[in-house]
Amino acid sequence: MIILSFLVAFLTTVSTTEAVCSIRVPADPLSARGLATPYIVTGCNQLDAKETSFVQGAIYDPATNTISIYNPLMITKGTIPAIKPVVPKLPKGAIVGLWFGSNADTIHLTGSGFNRGRCVNGLGRSDFGQFAACNGDAFFRAARKVKLPDLGTATNGLPCPTVRDFSIVDQDQSDNVATSYIIASTGRLAQNTAENRRKFGVDIVENMSDNGLLIKTLSALGCKPFTAPDLADPGSRITALPLNELMANKLQKAPVALVPIDDPMTLVNGKPNVRKTTLYRRQVNQPPASLRNDNSVSYCKNILKIAPDRLAKDKQLTIKASSPDPEVGNSLFTFLAARLDKTFGPEGLDCSKLLNLNSPVVLTKDAKGVATAARFVRATRKRPERVPRKRHPRPRVPRRRRRNRVALLTKDSNLCIDASI
């Protein structure tokens, strides 16, 4: 059984009141021994798919100008792995980067390896949320000249999307990782390798958001992701966040989606912060942010311009693919449509409010709230909300004493004379 975790990422927003998964980083996280040392989680349960956290590593070999992937294991404090992680063999002079994702709301890296690994949680006490990284910026600087595969063309003749395509992104792009773990029958976790699947079965928990969704979408469109050798599983190749970002950085055509300053993960006290956004961007191979060019208004305009049209054109392919989360949509197509609709709403970037436009998505849902059909319409202007007039009570005026009026007319005039009776 595969435990899919899209719903958690789909509904999660960062809040100061949400539980925090504290992750203890090994003493030397960028070494072979450090990679093979399990990360220890407190405050969250790694066996609960809604709280599981993940880590993904990438190794750049300067001698061969190539990349390999290694996904370290993360376990709950007080437990042990189902089997010891594989100790990878790293090339001489290797440059290692680590990226973290979670199905919980917020993660916070701690431990002696935090500084040694050049780890980043956020800005000061303001954590990113579901994302963190160690040495990511150094990895991307070193790997900038790695040879990349062609972007490719989808079955319908359109260019294959990247993780920075406005038809793929949502309100918090470039978050989470393409890592998964095996849950053994003993209730312990293991690395997801062919050998471990033979030993422990295929009860798998995974961290799926933009990066995982990209892979599923590429498969439905007849596209191929960028993969690299898995050092934990000899002979196999896997995809990873850094591979997706490298592809997007070089091959995504304009307009290019970059983390906006209104991204929920880069806010400080609920307000946009350029420094925090830039810290995040550096860990995912993106340029520094600016208030002028990277606000959510332009981001939302590009989503509106690109996403509905592309999702509609891809429908014949994506509607045949299984949904990443059956509780959100009954197919990949309806899931993507529901995700776009959420991004337009107050739970996302609230593009509807920023652009003063209604959502371009019309969803049909069943009794359980699952999207079963979707269509795209021209986004119309939102009608201004009618503000009810405040009724002010009229001042009470004293009633006048009524008088009986008697008209006395003279014979030769219309003179009226009032008399009180």
PyMOL commands that set and color helices and strands:
alter all, ss='L'
color gray80, all
select helices_A, chain A and resi 6-11+32-35+113-116+136-142+194-200+210-221+241-251+264-266+274-283+296-318+332-344+351-355
alter helices_A, ss='H'
color red, helices_A
select strands_A, chain A and resi 2-3+20-24+39-42+53-61+66-70+74-76+95-102+106-110+119-120+122-123+126-127+132-134+180-183+189-191+204-206+228-229+237-238+361-365+371-376
alter strands_A, ss='S'
color yellow, strands_A
deselect
rebuild
show_as cartoon
